[in-house]
Amino acid sequence: MSAILSADDLSDFIQPSVACIKPIETLPAKSSIENNELEISFNSESQPTTAPPAEISLTDCLACSGCVTSAEAVLVSMQSHAEVLSELDSAPALRLRANTAGNIGIENLEDGGRIYVASVSPQSRASIAATFGVTEREAGFMIEQLLSGPKGIKSRAVYRNGFQWVVDTNVTREACLVLGAEEVIGSVIAGKGETKQPAKPILTSSCPGWICYAEKTHPHILPHLSRLKSPQALMGTLLKTTLSRKLGISPDRIWHVAIMPCFDKKLEASREELTDAAWEGTGIRGIRDVDCVITSKELLMLADSRRVDFAKLPRSPLPTRIPFPEARLDSFLFPAARRRKNNVPAAGTSGGNLYYILRYFASQHQGATVETSRGRNADVLEYSVTSATGEPLLKAARYYGFRNIQNLVRKLKPARPSRMPGGKPIGSARKVGGKSTSPDYAYVEVMACPGGCTNGGGQIKVDDPVVTGKAIGEVKSGPQEQKAWLAQVDEAYFSGGESGDDESTSDTPGDVVDGIDPSYIKNNLEHWATTTGLDLERLVYTSYREVISDVGKKVGETERVIQIASKEGGGW
C-alpha cells in the first residue's frame, strides 16, 4: 500500500449499491477525514469509466488496484465470457460414448479438442432467479439449458460444442462443511486429527477477496486460515483428477469453467497452488483446476453474444446426459434428490460454514444449545454453544465486510516489544502486562462482502438493464433500492429448499446434521482418493503465503512482460 493510504484505513471495499474503493492513483492529493478515523472521503466529481467486459470493474469488484498486482490484473482480464466462446470454437470437442457395459470411451482424440465441464454456485443461480422471477432450482435448469441444451450457446457455435456436464458446487460445499467441522474440532481438542491444525481462531478461507487482503496486508493472519480448499477449487480438483484418470487423458484436455458471484474467484482460479502440480506433487507449474471463471453478469453476456434469449430457455432439466465416468462419483455429483437445501436463513448466504460447525458441535453434546448475540453492527454476530448446565463449550463469530474484518485482524495482531528499556509491549492486541486481547473464538466466518456472497461484485444489480429494461443511469439505484433488490436475491437463494423431498443417504442413523450426512461425504471422498490413486490431503487442502503487491510502484513494460510470462499457467 502507498503512504497515502494504509491498509488499516480502508472502509468497506463494497457495500450494497456503493462502488468499491478507487485505485490509489486516482485518490485526491489531499483527503479530508471526518468523524470516523477509519473512513476516507472520495472524489465524487470524477465518475469511473466503463471497463470492458470481464476486466476488473472498479464499481463491481473487490479486486481493484488497491490490492491486485499488475500481473494479476492481466490474469483476471483473460477470464471472460469471450474466452469461453473462443475456447468452445477452437476445435471439435472430444466426443464421449457409453458402451453396453456402461463404460465411457472417447472419440476424435486426435482432433485436438477438449471435454467441457461447468460448475455453478447457488448464489449465481439466486441472482438469475431474482432477475427472471423463477426459483433457484428453475434458474439452475435454465443455466444448464444455456450451456448444454439444444437451444443454448451451442446452437450457434462453430463446432456445436457445449458443456458435457453442468454440476452444482453445493456438492463440494457439503464436503467443505464436513471437513471444516472436523478441522475446528481438531483445534478445540488438542492433538486430534493427523493434519497440521491452523492456529485458533480458525478463519474461513473460501472468500478470495479476504484471502487476497490477508496475504498482502496482514501476514500474521495466515497461520489462522483454514487449510481447506473452497468449493470452487475442490470441484475443479475433483473433476480434473477423476476425468483424467478414468478417461486416460491429460488434465489439459479437460476445460472447466466456474460460474460464481464474485470477480475475485478469477484470482482464486489463478493460484499456482490450485493446479495439477499440487495434487500430482510435481512441484512445477501445472494446469489449472479451474480454467476460467465468469460471473452471473457475464453468464448473461455469454447468452447475448450467441443471441440466445435467456428468459425463453426451458425451465426443466435436459432429458438425458452421459453418465460421469465413475459410477459412485456420478451419484455423488448428480444426486437423485438434492441433499443440500439452502433454506435456512440463519445459515446465511455464503454457504453456511459457521452454521454447520455450530450445529455439528452441538450435536456432539447432548442438551447443548446455540446462543446468538449481535455485535457492533448487523454484519458482526457472535455465537456460543452452551451445555445443558449452562457451561460455554465453543465460541465463534461471523465478520462480513472489510470494515469489520479490519477490526478482527487488529484484535489478532500480536503485540511487539517496546524499543524503550522496560517499556510495555506495543500493539492493539494486548492488555496491561502484555497479555493478548484476542477474542476467544474457535472459528470465525469471514466474508469480504457485507451481507455475504449473494452481494458479490459479479452479481446482477438492481439498475442493470436486464432487470429494469432501461439503460444504466435511467433508474434510481441508491442503497435502499439495492438493499431491496438484495432481499429478493436472498429470497431466491433460500427458495432452493423447494426442490422436493430428500432421499436418505445416511450410513448411520442419527448422524445427519443440517441435512448432511458426514459419513456419506467422507466415504465418497475416500472413494475419490482411492479411485484416482492420490492422497486425500493433497486433494482437499491448500496453502497460503505472504505476497508483495506492486501497488504504487511504477512498473516498466519489460518488467511487466516478465511478470506476466512468469505467471503463465497460474500463480498468485
Buried (B, 14 or more C-beta within 10 A) or exposed (E): BEEBBEBBBBBBBBBBBBBBBBBBEBBBEEEEEEEEEEBBEBEEEEEBEEBEBBBBBBBBBBBBBBBBBBBBBBBBBBBBBBBBBEBBEBBBBBBBEEEEEEEBEBEEEEEEBBBBBBBBBBBBBBBBBBBBEBBBBBBBBBBBBBBBBEEBBBEEBEBEBBBBBBBBBBBBBBBBBBBBBBBBBBBBEEEEEEEEBBBBBBBBBBBBBBBBBBBBBBEBBBEBBBBBBBBBBBBBBBBBBBBBBBBEBEBBBBBBBBBBBBBBBBBBBBBBBBBBBBBBEEEEBBBBBBBBBBBBBBBBBBBEBBEBEBEEBBBEBBEEBEBBBBEEBBBBBBBEEBBBBBBBEEBBBBBBBBBBBBBBBBBEBEEBEBEEEEBEEEBBBBBBBBBEEEEEBBBBBBBBBBBBBBBBBBBBBEBEEEEEEEEBBEBEBBEEEEEBEBBEBBBBBBBBBBBBBBBBBBBBBBBBEBBBEEEEEEBEBEEEBBBEBBBBBBBBBBBBBEBEEBEEBBEEEEEBBBBBBBBBBBBBBEBBBEBBEBEBEBBBBBEBEEBEBBBBEEBEEEBBEEBBEEBEBBBB
